[in-house]
Amino acid sequence: MNLTVESASGPVRVRDRLPDGWTVAGGAVTTEEVAGAIYVGADAPAAAGETVIYFAEAPATPEATDEYAFGPAEYGDAGELWVAADGTGRTVYVVGVET
């Protein structure tokens, strides 16, 4: 997943909401659980024009076949106040595989 800061007056923190059952498979990010939701946040603030990249792994069982919603991506400067970035939520579709 790519989280790009399109414009900002200075570096901002960015994070994304991970769908239930998904895990982070790589990237310069950390995860945090807030009110039952898992958020993926950049390890360092990002400036305008910078992109934070992380890799998410979907559940792979046949029972996991479903649609999943990421986001919306959020940004903030300091503290715990986050602002949702309009138009950044997205839905993906997974067909689980039986092994």
CYANA upper distance limits for C-alpha pairs under 8 A (distance plus 0.5 A):
  1 MET  CA     53 ILE  CA      6.12
  1 MET  CA     54 TYR  CA      5.76
  1 MET  CA     55 PHE  CA      6.37
  1 MET  CA     56 ALA  CA      7.71
  2 ASN  CA     51 THR  CA      6.79
  2 ASN  CA     52 VAL  CA      6.28
  2 ASN  CA     53 ILE  CA      5.16
  2 ASN  CA     54 TYR  CA      7.21
  3 LEU  CA     14 VAL  CA      7.97
  3 LEU  CA     15 ARG  CA      8.41
  3 LEU  CA     16 ASP  CA      8.47
  3 LEU  CA     51 THR  CA      5.90
  3 LEU  CA     52 VAL  CA      5.54
  3 LEU  CA     53 ILE  CA      6.86
  3 LEU  CA     73 ALA  CA      7.94
  4 THR  CA     48 ALA  CA      8.44
  4 THR  CA     49 GLY  CA      7.15
  4 THR  CA     50 GLU  CA      6.27
  4 THR  CA     51 THR  CA      4.63
  4 THR  CA     52 VAL  CA      6.80
  5 VAL  CA     46 ALA  CA      7.32
  5 VAL  CA     47 ALA  CA      6.97
  5 VAL  CA     48 ALA  CA      5.47
  5 VAL  CA     49 GLY  CA      6.04
  5 VAL  CA     50 GLU  CA      6.24
  5 VAL  CA     51 THR  CA      6.88
  6 GLU  CA     48 ALA  CA      5.88
  6 GLU  CA     49 GLY  CA      5.96
  6 GLU  CA     50 GLU  CA      8.25
  7 SER  CA     47 ALA  CA      8.37
  7 SER  CA     48 ALA  CA      5.21
  7 SER  CA     49 GLY  CA      7.44
  8 ALA  CA     12 VAL  CA      7.89
  8 ALA  CA     47 ALA  CA      7.24
  8 ALA  CA     48 ALA  CA      5.79
  9 SER  CA     48 ALA  CA      8.10
 10 GLY  CA     47 ALA  CA      6.37
 10 GLY  CA     48 ALA  CA      7.72
 11 PRO  CA     45 PRO  CA      5.81
 11 PRO  CA     46 ALA  CA      5.40
 11 PRO  CA     47 ALA  CA      4.61
 11 PRO  CA     48 ALA  CA      7.57
 11 PRO  CA     77 ASP  CA      8.09
 12 VAL  CA     45 PRO  CA      5.40
 12 VAL  CA     46 ALA  CA      5.89
 12 VAL  CA     47 ALA  CA      6.87
 12 VAL  CA     75 TYR  CA      6.88
 12 VAL  CA     76 GLY  CA      6.18
 12 VAL  CA     77 ASP  CA      5.52
 13 ARG  CA     41 GLY  CA      8.03
 13 ARG  CA     42 ALA  CA      7.29
 13 ARG  CA     44 ALA  CA      7.46
 13 ARG  CA     45 PRO  CA      4.99
 13 ARG  CA     46 ALA  CA      6.79
 13 ARG  CA     75 TYR  CA      5.95
 13 ARG  CA     76 GLY  CA      5.72
 13 ARG  CA     77 ASP  CA      6.32
 13 ARG  CA     78 ALA  CA      8.40
 14 VAL  CA     41 GLY  CA      6.35
 14 VAL  CA     42 ALA  CA      6.43
 14 VAL  CA     45 PRO  CA      7.51
 14 VAL  CA     46 ALA  CA      7.77
 14 VAL  CA     73 ALA  CA      7.66
 14 VAL  CA     74 GLU  CA      6.19
 14 VAL  CA     75 TYR  CA      4.95
 14 VAL  CA     76 GLY  CA      7.15
 15 ARG  CA     39 TYR  CA      6.83
 15 ARG  CA     40 VAL  CA      5.80
 15 ARG  CA     41 GLY  CA      4.57
 15 ARG  CA     42 ALA  CA      6.81
 15 ARG  CA     73 ALA  CA      6.23
 15 ARG  CA     74 GLU  CA      5.82
 15 ARG  CA     75 TYR  CA      6.93
 16 ASP  CA     39 TYR  CA      6.01
 16 ASP  CA     40 VAL  CA      5.71
 16 ASP  CA     41 GLY  CA      7.04
 16 ASP  CA     70 PHE  CA      7.57
 16 ASP  CA     71 GLY  CA      5.63
 16 ASP  CA     72 PRO  CA      6.85
 16 ASP  CA     73 ALA  CA      4.88
 16 ASP  CA     74 GLU  CA      6.69
 17 ARG  CA     37 ALA  CA      7.53
 17 ARG  CA     38 ILE  CA      6.41
 17 ARG  CA     39 TYR  CA      4.96
 17 ARG  CA     40 VAL  CA      6.74
 17 ARG  CA     70 PHE  CA      6.05
 17 ARG  CA     71 GLY  CA      5.01
 17 ARG  CA     72 PRO  CA      7.12
 17 ARG  CA     73 ALA  CA      7.28
 18 LEU  CA     22 TRP  CA      7.04
 18 LEU  CA     23 THR  CA      8.21
 18 LEU  CA     37 ALA  CA      7.95
 18 LEU  CA     38 ILE  CA      6.00
 18 LEU  CA     39 TYR  CA      6.29
 18 LEU  CA     40 VAL  CA      7.18
 18 LEU  CA     69 ALA  CA      8.21
 18 LEU  CA     70 PHE  CA      5.97
 18 LEU  CA     71 GLY  CA      7.35
 19 PRO  CA     37 ALA  CA      8.49
 19 PRO  CA     38 ILE  CA      7.99
 19 PRO  CA     68 TYR  CA      6.37
 19 PRO  CA     69 ALA  CA      6.19
 19 PRO  CA     70 PHE  CA      6.14
 20 ASP  CA     37 ALA  CA      7.98
 20 ASP  CA     38 ILE  CA      8.09
 20 ASP  CA     68 TYR  CA      8.34
 21 GLY  CA     58 ALA  CA      7.64
 21 GLY  CA     59 PRO  CA      6.58
 22 TRP  CA     56 ALA  CA      7.15
 22 TRP  CA     57 GLU  CA      6.12
 22 TRP  CA     58 ALA  CA      5.39
 22 TRP  CA     59 PRO  CA      6.40
 23 THR  CA     56 ALA  CA      6.16
 23 THR  CA     57 GLU  CA      5.73
 23 THR  CA     58 ALA  CA      7.36
 24 VAL  CA     31 THR  CA      8.45
 24 VAL  CA     40 VAL  CA      8.39
 24 VAL  CA     54 TYR  CA      7.74
 24 VAL  CA     55 PHE  CA      6.35
 24 VAL  CA     56 ALA  CA      5.02
 24 VAL  CA     57 GLU  CA      6.58
 25 ALA  CA     54 TYR  CA      8.07
 25 ALA  CA     55 PHE  CA      5.68
 25 ALA  CA     56 ALA  CA      5.84
 25 ALA  CA     57 GLU  CA      6.41
 26 GLY  CA     54 TYR  CA      6.18
 26 GLY  CA     55 PHE  CA      5.56
 26 GLY  CA     56 ALA  CA      7.84
 27 GLY  CA     53 ILE  CA      6.43
 27 GLY  CA     54 TYR  CA      4.74
 27 GLY  CA     55 PHE  CA      6.68
 28 ALA  CA     42 ALA  CA      6.72
 28 ALA  CA     43 ASP  CA      6.19
 28 ALA  CA     52 VAL  CA      8.09
 28 ALA  CA     53 ILE  CA      7.78
 28 ALA  CA     54 TYR  CA      7.36
 29 VAL  CA     40 VAL  CA      6.81
 29 VAL  CA     41 GLY  CA      5.84
 29 VAL  CA     42 ALA  CA      4.97
 29 VAL  CA     43 ASP  CA      5.40
 29 VAL  CA     54 TYR  CA      7.30
 30 THR  CA     40 VAL  CA      6.25
 30 THR  CA     41 GLY  CA      5.92
 30 THR  CA     42 ALA  CA      7.04
 30 THR  CA     43 ASP  CA      6.79
 31 THR  CA     38 ILE  CA      7.06
 31 THR  CA     39 TYR  CA      6.01
 31 THR  CA     40 VAL  CA      5.08
 31 THR  CA     41 GLY  CA      6.68
 32 GLU  CA     38 ILE  CA      6.19
 32 GLU  CA     39 TYR  CA      5.77
 32 GLU  CA     40 VAL  CA      7.15
 32 GLU  CA     41 GLY  CA      8.24
 33 GLU  CA     37 ALA  CA      5.97
 33 GLU  CA     38 ILE  CA      5.00
 33 GLU  CA     39 TYR  CA      6.70
 34 VAL  CA     38 ILE  CA      6.92
 34 VAL  CA     39 TYR  CA      7.80
 42 ALA  CA     46 ALA  CA      8.41
 42 ALA  CA     52 VAL  CA      6.98
 46 ALA  CA     50 GLU  CA      6.34
 46 ALA  CA     51 THR  CA      7.77
 46 ALA  CA     52 VAL  CA      7.93
 58 ALA  CA     94 VAL  CA      7.91
 59 PRO  CA     64 ALA  CA      6.39
 59 PRO  CA     96 GLY  CA      7.55
 60 ALA  CA     64 ALA  CA      6.80
 60 ALA  CA     95 VAL  CA      8.25
 60 ALA  CA     96 GLY  CA      5.13
 60 ALA  CA     97 VAL  CA      6.05
 60 ALA  CA     98 GLU  CA      8.15
 61 THR  CA     65 THR  CA      7.95
 61 THR  CA     96 GLY  CA      5.15
 61 THR  CA     97 VAL  CA      5.85
 61 THR  CA     98 GLU  CA      6.33
 61 THR  CA     99 THR  CA      8.49
 62 PRO  CA     95 VAL  CA      7.49
 62 PRO  CA     96 GLY  CA      4.61
 62 PRO  CA     97 VAL  CA      5.72
 62 PRO  CA     98 GLU  CA      6.09
 63 GLU  CA     96 GLY  CA      7.09
 64 ALA  CA     94 VAL  CA      7.74
 64 ALA  CA     95 VAL  CA      7.56
 64 ALA  CA     96 GLY  CA      5.82
 65 THR  CA     93 TYR  CA      8.15
 65 THR  CA     94 VAL  CA      5.72
 65 THR  CA     95 VAL  CA      4.87
 65 THR  CA     96 GLY  CA      5.30
 66 ASP  CA     93 TYR  CA      6.49
 66 ASP  CA     94 VAL  CA      6.06
 66 ASP  CA     95 VAL  CA      7.26
 67 GLU  CA     91 THR  CA      7.08
 67 GLU  CA     92 VAL  CA      6.18
 67 GLU  CA     93 TYR  CA      4.90
 67 GLU  CA     94 VAL  CA      6.73
 68 TYR  CA     91 THR  CA      6.01
 68 TYR  CA     92 VAL  CA      5.86
 68 TYR  CA     93 TYR  CA      6.78
 68 TYR  CA     94 VAL  CA      8.19
 69 ALA  CA     89 GLY  CA      7.50
 69 ALA  CA     90 ARG  CA      6.20
 69 ALA  CA     91 THR  CA      4.94
 69 ALA  CA     92 VAL  CA      6.97
 70 PHE  CA     89 GLY  CA      6.18
 70 PHE  CA     90 ARG  CA      5.85
 70 PHE  CA     91 THR  CA      6.76
 70 PHE  CA     92 VAL  CA      8.38
 71 GLY  CA     88 THR  CA      6.87
 71 GLY  CA     89 GLY  CA      4.95
 71 GLY  CA     90 ARG  CA      7.09
 72 PRO  CA     84 ALA  CA      6.53
 72 PRO  CA     85 ALA  CA      6.95
 72 PRO  CA     86 ASP  CA      7.85
 72 PRO  CA     87 GLY  CA      7.82
 72 PRO  CA     88 THR  CA      5.36
 72 PRO  CA     89 GLY  CA      4.50
 72 PRO  CA     90 ARG  CA      7.90
 73 ALA  CA     84 ALA  CA      6.44
 73 ALA  CA     85 ALA  CA      6.17
 73 ALA  CA     88 THR  CA      6.15
 73 ALA  CA     89 GLY  CA      7.27
 74 GLU  CA     82 TRP  CA      6.46
 74 GLU  CA     83 VAL  CA      5.75
 74 GLU  CA     84 ALA  CA      4.82
 74 GLU  CA     85 ALA  CA      5.94
 75 TYR  CA     82 TRP  CA      6.05
 75 TYR  CA     83 VAL  CA      5.92
 75 TYR  CA     84 ALA  CA      7.16
 75 TYR  CA     85 ALA  CA      7.59
 76 GLY  CA     80 GLU  CA      8.35
 76 GLY  CA     81 LEU  CA      6.70
 76 GLY  CA     82 TRP  CA      5.39
 76 GLY  CA     83 VAL  CA      6.76
 77 ASP  CA     81 LEU  CA      8.33
